[in-house]
Each structure stands twice: as structure tokens, then as C-alpha cells.
Amino acid sequence: MKNKSLLLIILLATVSYTLLARDYHFRHYTNDEGLSHNTVNSIIQDSRGFMWFGTKDGLNRFDGKQFKSYYHRNSDSTSIRNNYILSLTEDSEGLIWIGTYSGLSYFDPQTELFHNLDDYFSYSGEIIDIVEDLRENIWIQSFQGLYKYDKKHKTIRFYSSTTYFTPNYMCVTQQGDLWISGNNGNLYNYQYGKDDFNCFPILTTKEKEEYSGRFILADAGKYGLLIGTEEKGLKLFNPNTLSSIEILRNDNNEKPIYIRSI
């Protein structure tokens, strides 16, 4: 145990020294450099190397030198649905999916056109998050519930918040499992064969009474799922034992840690 602790101290010291020895240069991009708006809600890098920025007023593609901005145009059905961008993801075909303040669009890099799925997807509210699972389904998160879009058959399945749960955050693991945190303090795993969700409590009954924040999820490989909370610390969920342990709760001043991203 002492040897492991010594090794950890040496590694941390080495990393700290390496970080301190480097010179880091940050460049600040604003609308003065071509960004459509200074409030950025979502960022991804696609498979071709482009950076995409979803802002409060427009979608931006950055090639390392300059921005190209995309906007909704009332007279153009091939433009993005709304200029207020909330979420972004790239699927396995290279399509860029965009969640907006009033519905969903996807961008085809080959044609440089937007498509709005009006024939299959009628929801016109806020799209909070989008992920693609390993079966090439597009999962769409809203305040009303979850939508599963089957790209192959062009069908939509809706999982209502009133019937199921209100989703917080989605995560697809390397093994292909879809995990979703709910705003009720539970963790959900989608069962493809049953088309249903298994539920696993993360917070105690007392904690649920005190908690109303989000759960951030991250795949930790063979160790399970990391769960970041607001004021309840960092937890690790083990899918094999169906239990969670607390990794980190308070900071050095014994104040609850607010985890925004993992």
C-alpha cells in the first residue's frame, strides 16, 4: 500500500512538473473573429476535423482559420430549424445532428443542406441532448421525455416523462449500453430486447428529498459509470453489482462539490 501511495505521489509530481514546464497559449474567439454569438451552448469536433459551435444565435463551423455560420431562413426549407442551438452530435454516417430551441435538424456535409425530419418528428420544443447508440438509433432528449429515431426504418418511438421518467443526461458506453439519469435520483438502463428501462436508485430517500439537480454521466470502462452530481459529489456505479460508491463528496473546506462536467 505504501508503494502504491508513493507511486501515485511521484506520478502526480511528474505531471505537475510537466504542466508547469510548458507554455500554454490560449486564443479567445468572439463575434469579432466571426463567431455568430458569444454565448456558446454546445461544442463538438467532427470526424473531418471541423469544430462546431452551437450558440444562442446560429451554428458555426470552424476550420482552424475562419468561421462559417449557418442560420434559419423562413423562406428556405433546407436551412436550420432555429438559430438558438442547445445540443450537437455527429453520427456514424458523418451527419451533424442539431438540437435547437424549437426542434431538431441534421446537417449533411456532402450537400451542405439541413433536414428537419418533419415527416417523422413533429416535436417543436427544446432539444436538450442528442446521442447515437451502437445500433445507429438517434436518441433525442427533451423536457417531455425521450425520443428514439430509427434511421434505417425512419420511425420514431416516444418515451413520455409522465409514463417513464424525466431524463437528465444520456451516455452510451463502449459496450453499447445506453444509460440515462433521471431527475428523480435514479439511473436507467435501456433494455433493447424488452424496449423498456431498468431502474437503479443512486440517491437515498433522504438525499432525493434534498436534491433537485442534474446527474452528469461518463463511461468509466470496466469500472462502470461515473456520476457527477450537484452538491452530492462524484459517485461510481458498478453495473455488475448494481451498486454505487461515493468517490468524492466535499472539497478541502468540507463544502459540497458541484460537478458540471466529467
Protein Blocks (a to p, Z undefined) as FASTA:
>chain_A
ZZmmmmmmmmmmmmmmmmmmpccddddddfknopabfbdfbdcddfkopacdddfeocdd
dehjaccdddddfklmkbcfbfcdfbdcddfkopacdddfbbcddddfklopacehlmmm
mcfcdcfbdcddfkopacdddfkbccdddfklopacdddfklmmccfbdcddfkopacdd
dfeopacdddfklopaddddfbdfklmmmpccdcddddehjnopadddehkapadddfkl
opacdfbfbdfkopacddfbZZ
